[in-house]
Amino acid sequence: ILIFPAVAFCAYWECVGPSGGFFLGAVTNPANALQVTVITNGPSNVYRSMDGGASWSKIGEIPTANYVLNDVCAADFSTLYAISSGQCYRSTDGGITWSYTNFSFPAASAYHVRVNPVDSNIIYAVGRQYNNSNGTYNLAFFKSTDGGRRWTVSVFFSFYY
């Protein structure tokens, strides 16, 4: 039996920024790997590095008010999506400005969002929806076919939380 100190299996990590909020997600420009966009939570800020993370600039802010972002994803380097509870935020200019739509379903919350890799107008989100009639939650699958402007919901099994 060989015994190695725990340090031997640890990688060295270096913080390269940006500072200001909790890291939520990053997008790298496929045309230039040195260009990176990072989204933070609390506050919901958008930062960009043009030099592979050596320096950062704040380029935008997601208008979440009191909501906490749950997930982010990208269709490409310029079209970004962020989900918070019952809202979907969309940027078409790389994170500088954002618009949002509400899920038009009562007591619906989404936690993860993804873009269809073949058609970037199709957006999927998964979460839950509260059922007032029996006090249960339903697993909810949300889908948008117009880039996050309007959503449909499919409800699956119910569960108590």
VOGU-3710 file (C-alpha; in Angstrom, 3 decimals, decimal comma):
1> ilifpavafc> 0,000/0,000/0,000  1,296/3,380/-0,987  0,290/6,363/1,080  0,572/9,807/-0,464  -0,031/13,051/1,313  -3,334/14,708/0,341  -1,418/17,659/-1,076  0,015/15,469/-3,819  -3,440/15,135/-5,396  -4,443/18,807/-5,216
11> aywecvgpsg> -4,137/21,111/-8,174  -3,041/24,689/-7,697  -5,755/27,221/-8,502  -5,176/30,886/-9,097  -7,914/33,509/-8,821  -7,855/35,686/-11,920  -11,097/37,581/-11,269  -13,373/39,265/-11,768  -14,333/40,231/-8,245  -17,896/41,200/-7,397
21> gfflgavtnp> -20,494/38,491/-6,854  -20,589/34,719/-7,047  -19,493/33,089/-10,295  -22,483/31,720/-12,214  -21,201/30,992/-15,699  -18,762/31,839/-18,456  -18,815/31,969/-22,246  -15,716/31,899/-24,434  -15,758/33,371/-27,916  -15,238/30,458/-30,359
31> analqvtvit> -13,546/32,842/-32,804  -11,092/34,166/-30,186  -10,416/32,083/-27,064  -8,936/35,110/-25,258  -12,390/36,764/-25,146  -14,358/35,528/-22,134  -17,663/36,758/-20,721  -18,488/35,954/-17,074  -21,813/36,376/-15,287  -21,928/36,744/-11,516
41> ngpsnvyrsm> -24,773/36,505/-9,054  -25,363/38,814/-6,114  -25,079/41,271/-7,811  -25,925/40,007/-11,301  -23,107/41,608/-13,264  -21,547/40,795/-16,627  -17,775/41,074/-17,056  -15,593/40,644/-20,128  -11,926/39,850/-20,538  -10,212/40,416/-23,874
51> dggaswskig> -6,895/38,934/-22,720  -7,771/35,486/-21,380  -8,605/36,648/-17,849  -5,610/38,886/-17,150  -7,921/41,919/-16,846  -11,691/42,379/-16,595  -14,219/45,121/-17,391  -17,824/45,294/-16,280  -19,907/45,513/-19,459  -23,452/45,028/-18,165
61> eiptanyvln> -25,842/44,212/-15,386  -28,847/41,904/-15,444  -31,884/43,768/-14,017  -32,903/41,031/-11,587  -34,181/43,353/-8,834  -34,446/41,018/-5,830  -34,279/37,783/-7,806  -31,334/35,427/-7,713  -30,094/33,975/-10,977  -30,190/30,193/-11,130
71> dvcaadfstl> -28,446/29,393/-14,415  -26,986/30,904/-17,582  -26,260/29,587/-21,069  -25,299/30,900/-24,475  -26,523/30,345/-28,007  -23,318/31,988/-29,223  -20,952/34,643/-27,916  -23,509/37,424/-28,450  -26,811/35,738/-27,467  -26,940/34,894/-23,758
81> yaissgqcyr> -29,734/33,635/-21,504  -30,141/33,750/-17,729  -32,896/32,194/-15,610  -34,173/33,363/-12,229  -37,234/31,751/-10,695  -40,068/32,806/-13,022  -38,096/35,001/-15,422  -35,919/34,505/-18,479  -33,359/37,205/-19,305  -31,933/37,532/-22,827
91> stdggitwsy> -29,064/39,538/-24,243  -28,350/39,793/-27,968  -25,327/42,075/-27,632  -23,008/39,859/-25,608  -24,334/40,811/-22,172  -24,337/44,604/-22,378  -28,129/45,022/-22,307  -30,819/42,583/-21,197  -34,545/42,129/-21,708  -36,715/39,684/-19,811
101> tnfsfpaasa> -39,986/37,827/-19,966  -41,957/36,275/-17,156  -43,114/32,696/-17,288  -46,855/33,152/-17,588  -47,585/30,216/-15,301  -48,617/30,675/-11,676  -46,028/29,703/-9,062  -43,521/28,511/-11,696  -39,778/28,528/-11,089  -37,013/27,482/-13,485
111> yhvrvnpvds> -33,581/26,374/-12,332  -31,661/25,328/-15,437  -31,706/26,672/-18,995  -30,225/25,370/-22,252  -30,299/26,390/-25,911  -31,082/23,906/-28,660  -27,763/23,389/-30,512  -29,484/23,190/-33,908  -32,009/26,048/-33,576  -30,989/28,862/-31,200
121> niiyavgrqy> -34,588/30,153/-31,037  -35,567/27,033/-29,099  -34,820/27,384/-25,398  -35,456/24,746/-22,739  -35,738/25,237/-18,995  -36,529/22,849/-16,183  -37,957/23,639/-12,781  -41,095/23,247/-10,761  -44,603/24,610/-10,498  -46,636/24,751/-7,291
131> nnsngtynla> -50,110/23,234/-7,428  -52,391/25,226/-5,111  -55,224/22,712/-5,335  -53,410/19,894/-3,543  -50,306/21,556/-2,052  -47,818/19,657/-4,183  -45,113/20,658/-6,618  -44,942/19,466/-10,204  -41,778/18,877/-12,175  -42,067/21,419/-14,980
141> ffkstdggrr> -40,384/21,465/-18,379  -40,517/24,868/-20,088  -39,965/25,454/-23,802  -39,697/28,582/-25,918  -39,593/28,530/-29,712  -39,094/32,286/-30,129  -35,857/32,953/-28,254  -37,360/33,172/-24,784  -40,181/35,639/-25,457  -43,078/33,185/-24,883
151> wtvsvffsfy> -43,050/29,844/-23,063  -45,082/26,662/-22,888  -44,980/24,281/-19,935  -45,292/20,521/-19,649  -45,988/19,249/-16,151  -44,845/15,802/-15,095  -45,114/14,039/-11,750  -46,144/15,701/-8,491  -44,147/15,655/-5,294  -44,191/17,179/-1,823
161> y> -41,356/19,511/-0,968
//
